Amino acid sequence: MEILSAIITPLVWIVLFGTGLGSRVEIDGLNYRTFVYPGIIVQSILFTSIFYGTYLIWDRKVDLLKEVMVAPITRFSMFLGKVLGGANRPLVQVMVLLAIAGFFGIHVGIANALLVLVFAVLLVVSMTSIGLIIGSRMENAEAFSLIFSLVMYPMFFISGALFPVDNLPGWLALLNKIDPATYAVDAFRELLLGTRHFGLVTDFIVLTAFAALFLAIGAKSFEGMKA
């Protein structure tokens, strides 16, 4: 049910928002609904992955976190386990959205679908790490929700998920280039639609660097975490 409910939101965006604008808007010769499809996949990853950090808060409330923290394992192992646990749901969402892409006029070959999953893993690791970093410093769900909104929504809108990034003003172009979601959107667009901005090699290098960076910061944040 959690996976089903998580799929509903991107489908609403694609069917209602994408179709509504798609009746009037074309970008690079593509119907807007088709153009926005890779961006909605990124949206589903961002929302589900970052929100996973709230589970740390509930673990703390029911004293489960204390039991985990006294286990004879390193904090990095603990953090990595949490990241892998949080990666399951968003990756299932991505696979479902890839499976139904044909209904929206997007035909994905097996090789490209596997590459999409590779890039999705890198983004999921980064975003789940961010969520856990935030959760490790929060003691109530309300504070987490506020920080979640301040992180997730700007990251999504700045990434170019909903619009081309070719002619952005200088300050927005800079924010776009330092947003990890930007490179996932670009990779998905190239693999699903054949359009590109940075290229797959650049996207892979940048997303790998972000994943490694946030894993390192997350492991450090777990070292100072209190139950």
WOTALIN-V767685 format. One record per residue. N is the residue number from 1. RES is the residue in three letters. PSI is psi in whole degrees, -180 to 180 (none if undefined). Layout:
# WOTALIN-V767685
<<N	RES	PSI> <N	RES	PSI>>
This chain:
# WOTALIN-V767685
<<1	MET	-36> <2	GLU	-43> <3	ILE	-42> <4	LEU	-44> <5	SER	-33> <6	ALA	-26> <7	ILE	-29> <8	ILE	-44> <9	THR	-51> <10	PRO	-33> <11	LEU	-37> <12	VAL	-44> <13	TRP	-46> <14	ILE	-48> <15	VAL	-48> <16	LEU	-58> <17	PHE	-49> <18	GLY	-44> <19	THR	-39> <20	GLY	-51> <21	LEU	-32> <22	GLY	-23> <23	SER	-16> <24	ARG	-24> <25	VAL	135> <26	GLU	140> <27	ILE	123> <28	ASP	36> <29	GLY	5> <30	LEU	140> <31	ASN	142> <32	TYR	-37> <33	ARG	-39> <34	THR	-45> <35	PHE	-39> <36	VAL	-11> <37	TYR	-49> <38	PRO	-36> <39	GLY	-35> <40	ILE	-32> <41	ILE	-43> <42	VAL	-40> <43	GLN	-44> <44	SER	-36> <45	ILE	-47> <46	LEU	-51> <47	PHE	-50> <48	THR	-42> <49	SER	-50> <50	ILE	-39> <51	PHE	-19> <52	TYR	-24> <53	GLY	-22> <54	THR	-21> <55	TYR	-29> <56	LEU	-38> <57	ILE	-43> <58	TRP	-36> <59	ASP	-38> <60	ARG	-39> <61	LYS	-35> <62	VAL	13> <63	ASP	14> <64	LEU	-32> <65	LEU	-35> <66	LYS	-41> <67	GLU	-38> <68	VAL	-40> <69	MET	-21> <70	VAL	0> <71	ALA	147> <72	PRO	59> <73	ILE	160> <74	THR	158> <75	ARG	-32> <76	PHE	-42> <77	SER	-40> <78	MET	-46> <79	PHE	-45> <80	LEU	-40> <81	GLY	-41> <82	LYS	-42> <83	VAL	-46> <84	LEU	-38> <85	GLY	-40> <86	GLY	-15> <87	ALA	-20> <88	ASN	-53> <89	ARG	-49> <90	PRO	-33> <91	LEU	-35> <92	VAL	-41> <93	GLN	-45> <94	VAL	-43> <95	MET	-39> <96	VAL	-45> <97	LEU	-33> <98	LEU	-38> <99	ALA	-32> <100	ILE	5> <101	ALA	-32> <102	GLY	-29> <103	PHE	-18> <104	PHE	19> <105	GLY	15> <106	ILE	117> <107	HIS	120> <108	VAL	123> <109	GLY	163> <110	ILE	-44> <111	ALA	-45> <112	ASN	-36> <113	ALA	-41> <114	LEU	-39> <115	LEU	-38> <116	VAL	-42> <117	LEU	-36> <118	VAL	-48> <119	PHE	-35> <120	ALA	-40> <121	VAL	-45> <122	LEU	-43> <123	LEU	-40> <124	VAL	-43> <125	VAL	-45> <126	SER	-49> <127	MET	-38> <128	THR	-38> <129	SER	-43> <130	ILE	-45> <131	GLY	-42> <132	LEU	-35> <133	ILE	-45> <134	ILE	-47> <135	GLY	-31> <136	SER	-18> <137	ARG	-1> <138	MET	147> <139	GLU	-7> <140	ASN	153> <141	ALA	-30> <142	GLU	-44> <143	ALA	-39> <144	PHE	-43> <145	SER	-37> <146	LEU	-50> <147	ILE	-38> <148	PHE	-47> <149	SER	-39> <150	LEU	-24> <151	VAL	-49> <152	MET	-49> <153	TYR	-47> <154	PRO	-39> <155	MET	-41> <156	PHE	-50> <157	PHE	-35> <158	ILE	-24> <159	SER	-14> <160	GLY	16> <161	ALA	-31> <162	LEU	-5> <163	PHE	158> <164	PRO	154> <165	VAL	14> <166	ASP	-39> <167	ASN	43> <168	LEU	149> <169	PRO	159> <170	GLY	-48> <171	TRP	-36> <172	LEU	-34> <173	ALA	-38> <174	LEU	-46> <175	LEU	-38> <176	ASN	-39> <177	LYS	-23> <178	ILE	8> <179	ASP	117> <180	PRO	-32> <181	ALA	-26> <182	THR	-43> <183	TYR	-28> <184	ALA	-43> <185	VAL	-45> <186	ASP	-44> <187	ALA	-44> <188	PHE	-38> <189	ARG	-41> <190	GLU	-41> <191	LEU	-31> <192	LEU	-33> <193	LEU	-14> <194	GLY	9> <195	THR	153> <196	ARG	160> <197	HIS	-55> <198	PHE	-37> <199	GLY	152> <200	LEU	-38> <201	VAL	-48> <202	THR	-43> <203	ASP	-44> <204	PHE	-45> <205	ILE	-46> <206	VAL	-44> <207	LEU	-36> <208	THR	-41> <209	ALA	-43> <210	PHE	-43> <211	ALA	-45> <212	ALA	-41> <213	LEU	-49> <214	PHE	-30> <215	LEU	-43> <216	ALA	-44> <217	ILE	-40> <218	GLY	-43> <219	ALA	-38> <220	LYS	-39> <221	SER	-31> <222	PHE	-28> <223	GLU	-35> <224	GLY	9> <225	MET	141> <226	LYS	143> <227	ALA	none>>
